[in-house]
Amino acid sequence: MKLGARDHPLGIIDKLRNLRISKKRAPVERHYAAIKRVFKVKLQYPYSHSGSLQGRA
């Protein structure tokens, strides 16, 4: 997803791209939220780029 910055708003193409991504992502995130709530586990999302795999041997 693209993000706007201060004094640099998103263009219409970027907004449409974000809308398309969010339509696919929202239903999946609901299932992850339910799993986390019921089983009280921490899951990493498949599209997460937090760098959690960096630095592991």
Backbone as JSON Lines, residues from 0, in Angstrom:
{"i":0,"aa":"M","n":[0.84,-1.17,0.0],"ca":[0.0,0.0,0.0],"c":[0.88,1.23,0.0]}
{"i":1,"aa":"K","n":[0.37,2.24,-0.62],"ca":[1.09,3.51,-0.66],"c":[0.51,4.43,0.41]}
{"i":2,"aa":"L","n":[1.37,5.26,0.96],"ca":[0.95,6.21,1.97],"c":[1.29,7.62,1.51]}
{"i":3,"aa":"G","n":[0.41,8.53,1.82],"ca":[0.69,9.93,1.54],"c":[1.54,10.52,2.66]}
{"i":4,"aa":"A","n":[2.21,11.59,2.37],"ca":[3.02,12.28,3.37],"c":[2.52,13.72,3.48]}
{"i":5,"aa":"R","n":[3.04,14.4,4.44],"ca":[2.64,15.79,4.63],"c":[2.95,16.58,3.36]}
{"i":6,"aa":"D","n":[2.0,17.33,2.87],"ca":[2.1,18.15,1.67],"c":[2.33,17.33,0.4]}
{"i":7,"aa":"H","n":[2.16,16.01,0.45],"ca":[2.26,15.14,-0.72],"c":[1.13,14.12,-0.68]}
{"i":8,"aa":"P","n":[-0.08,14.55,-0.98],"ca":[-1.2,13.62,-0.94],"c":[-1.1,12.57,-2.04]}
{"i":9,"aa":"L","n":[-1.82,11.48,-1.85],"ca":[-1.83,10.41,-2.85],"c":[-2.58,10.85,-4.1]}
{"i":10,"aa":"G","n":[-2.11,10.35,-5.22],"ca":[-2.82,10.6,-6.47],"c":[-3.98,9.64,-6.61]}
{"i":11,"aa":"I","n":[-4.79,9.83,-7.62],"ca":[-5.98,9.01,-7.8],"c":[-5.61,7.56,-8.12]}
{"i":12,"aa":"I","n":[-4.53,7.34,-8.84],"ca":[-4.11,5.98,-9.17],"c":[-3.68,5.24,-7.91]}
{"i":13,"aa":"D","n":[-2.94,5.92,-7.04],"ca":[-2.51,5.29,-5.79],"c":[-3.7,4.99,-4.88]}
{"i":14,"aa":"K","n":[-4.7,5.88,-4.85],"ca":[-5.89,5.65,-4.04],"c":[-6.66,4.43,-4.55]}
{"i":15,"aa":"L","n":[-6.77,4.31,-5.86],"ca":[-7.46,3.15,-6.43],"c":[-6.69,1.86,-6.15]}
{"i":16,"aa":"R","n":[-5.36,1.93,-6.2],"ca":[-4.53,0.76,-5.9],"c":[-4.73,0.33,-4.45]}
{"i":17,"aa":"N","n":[-4.74,1.3,-3.53],"ca":[-4.95,0.99,-2.12],"c":[-6.33,0.38,-1.88]}
{"i":18,"aa":"L","n":[-7.32,0.87,-2.59],"ca":[-8.67,0.34,-2.46],"c":[-8.72,-1.13,-2.9]}
{"i":19,"aa":"R","n":[-8.05,-1.43,-4.01],"ca":[-8.01,-2.79,-4.51],"c":[-7.3,-3.73,-3.52]}
{"i":20,"aa":"I","n":[-6.21,-3.25,-2.94],"ca":[-5.47,-4.05,-1.96],"c":[-6.33,-4.27,-0.71]}
{"i":21,"aa":"S","n":[-7.0,-3.23,-0.24],"ca":[-7.76,-3.33,1.01],"c":[-8.95,-4.27,0.87]}
{"i":22,"aa":"K","n":[-9.52,-4.37,-0.32],"ca":[-10.64,-5.29,-0.53],"c":[-10.19,-6.74,-0.39]}
{"i":23,"aa":"K","n":[-8.97,-7.03,-0.76],"ca":[-8.43,-8.39,-0.61],"c":[-7.96,-8.63,0.82]}
{"i":24,"aa":"R","n":[-7.43,-7.61,1.46],"ca":[-6.79,-7.78,2.75],"c":[-7.78,-7.81,3.92]}
{"i":25,"aa":"A","n":[-8.85,-7.05,3.84],"ca":[-9.78,-6.93,4.97],"c":[-10.39,-8.26,5.41]}
{"i":26,"aa":"P","n":[-10.9,-9.1,4.5],"ca":[-11.47,-10.37,4.96],"c":[-10.44,-11.29,5.61]}
{"i":27,"aa":"V","n":[-9.22,-11.26,5.12],"ca":[-8.16,-12.1,5.69],"c":[-7.81,-11.63,7.09]}
{"i":28,"aa":"E","n":[-7.74,-10.34,7.28],"ca":[-7.37,-9.81,8.6],"c":[-8.44,-10.12,9.64]}
{"i":29,"aa":"R","n":[-9.69,-10.24,9.24],"ca":[-10.74,-10.6,10.19],"c":[-10.5,-12.0,10.74]}
{"i":30,"aa":"H","n":[-10.08,-12.91,9.88],"ca":[-9.81,-14.28,10.34],"c":[-8.6,-14.31,11.28]}
{"i":31,"aa":"Y","n":[-7.56,-13.57,10.96],"ca":[-6.4,-13.51,11.84],"c":[-6.8,-12.92,13.2]}
{"i":32,"aa":"A","n":[-7.64,-11.91,13.19],"ca":[-8.07,-11.31,14.45],"c":[-8.85,-12.3,15.3]}
{"i":33,"aa":"A","n":[-9.71,-13.09,14.65],"ca":[-10.49,-14.08,15.39],"c":[-9.59,-15.15,15.99]}
{"i":34,"aa":"I","n":[-8.61,-15.62,15.23],"ca":[-7.67,-16.62,15.73],"c":[-6.89,-16.07,16.92]}
{"i":35,"aa":"K","n":[-6.42,-14.84,16.8],"ca":[-5.67,-14.24,17.89],"c":[-6.54,-14.07,19.13]}
{"i":36,"aa":"R","n":[-7.8,-13.7,18.92],"ca":[-8.7,-13.48,20.05],"c":[-9.05,-14.8,20.74]}
{"i":37,"aa":"V","n":[-9.35,-15.83,19.98],"ca":[-9.79,-17.1,20.55],"c":[-8.63,-17.86,21.18]}
{"i":38,"aa":"F","n":[-7.54,-17.98,20.46],"ca":[-6.42,-18.8,20.93],"c":[-5.34,-18.0,21.65]}
{"i":39,"aa":"K","n":[-5.47,-16.7,21.66],"ca":[-4.51,-15.81,22.33],"c":[-3.08,-16.09,21.87]}
{"i":40,"aa":"V","n":[-2.89,-16.12,20.57],"ca":[-1.58,-16.34,19.99],"c":[-1.15,-15.11,19.22]}
{"i":41,"aa":"K","n":[0.15,-15.0,19.02],"ca":[0.68,-13.93,18.2],"c":[1.04,-14.51,16.84]}
{"i":42,"aa":"L","n":[0.41,-14.0,15.8],"ca":[0.68,-14.46,14.45],"c":[1.36,-13.35,13.68]}
{"i":43,"aa":"Q","n":[2.2,-13.75,12.74],"ca":[2.78,-12.78,11.83],"c":[2.05,-12.9,10.51]}
{"i":44,"aa":"Y","n":[1.65,-11.79,9.98],"ca":[0.92,-11.79,8.73],"c":[1.86,-12.12,7.59]}
{"i":45,"aa":"P","n":[1.38,-12.8,6.57],"ca":[2.25,-13.2,5.46],"c":[2.79,-12.02,4.66]}
{"i":46,"aa":"Y","n":[2.11,-10.88,4.72],"ca":[2.56,-9.72,3.96],"c":[3.29,-8.72,4.84]}
{"i":47,"aa":"S","n":[3.64,-9.13,6.06],"ca":[4.33,-8.25,6.98],"c":[5.8,-8.1,6.58]}
{"i":48,"aa":"H","n":[6.3,-6.89,6.62],"ca":[7.71,-6.63,6.29],"c":[8.4,-5.99,7.47]}
{"i":49,"aa":"S","n":[8.2,-6.58,8.64],"ca":[8.75,-5.98,9.85],"c":[10.21,-6.32,10.06]}
{"i":50,"aa":"G","n":[10.77,-7.19,9.23],"ca":[12.16,-7.57,9.38],"c":[12.36,-8.6,10.48]}
{"i":51,"aa":"S","n":[11.3,-9.34,10.83],"ca":[11.4,-10.27,11.94],"c":[12.31,-11.46,11.63]}
{"i":52,"aa":"L","n":[12.55,-11.74,10.36],"ca":[13.41,-12.86,10.02],"c":[14.87,-12.45,9.87]}
{"i":53,"aa":"Q","n":[15.13,-11.18,9.95],"ca":[16.51,-10.7,9.81],"c":[17.25,-10.95,11.1]}
{"i":54,"aa":"G","n":[18.49,-11.34,10.98],"ca":[19.34,-11.52,12.14],"c":[19.23,-12.89,12.78]}
{"i":55,"aa":"R","n":[18.42,-13.76,12.21],"ca":[18.32,-15.1,12.76],"c":[19.37,-16.0,12.09]}
{"i":56,"aa":"A","n":[19.94,-16.88,12.88],"ca":[20.95,-17.79,12.34],"c":[20.33,-19.03,11.76]}
